[in-house]
């Protein structure tokens, strides 16, 4: 039995499509089975995948992402290799507790300023 998967690769920050992302399929023994690239619109398609394993998505300037084939989402979002701050929600009400997350490939320092 074989499986087919397809989707699109997007930038995490702006959700723009990312062209020419290298997509590698590995079997459960960590052997490379197939290599393809997303098209100019970020679309990709894996046909005739015979066994379970995992897939990696990589393009220079972005962090490599590794996902199990069984849980492969249609939209793959890659984080750029730069300082990125983000929150779990898009908006907050006054008095809400806010969690802030940071992705960085280099050490950094951050300060929070109370604007009240």
Secondary structure, DSSP 8 states (H G I E B T S, - for coil): --EEEEEEEEETTT--B-SS-EEEEEETTS-EEEEEE--TTSEEEEEEE-S-EEEEEE-TTB--EEEEGGG--SEEEE-BSS-EEEESSS---TT----EEEE-SS----------
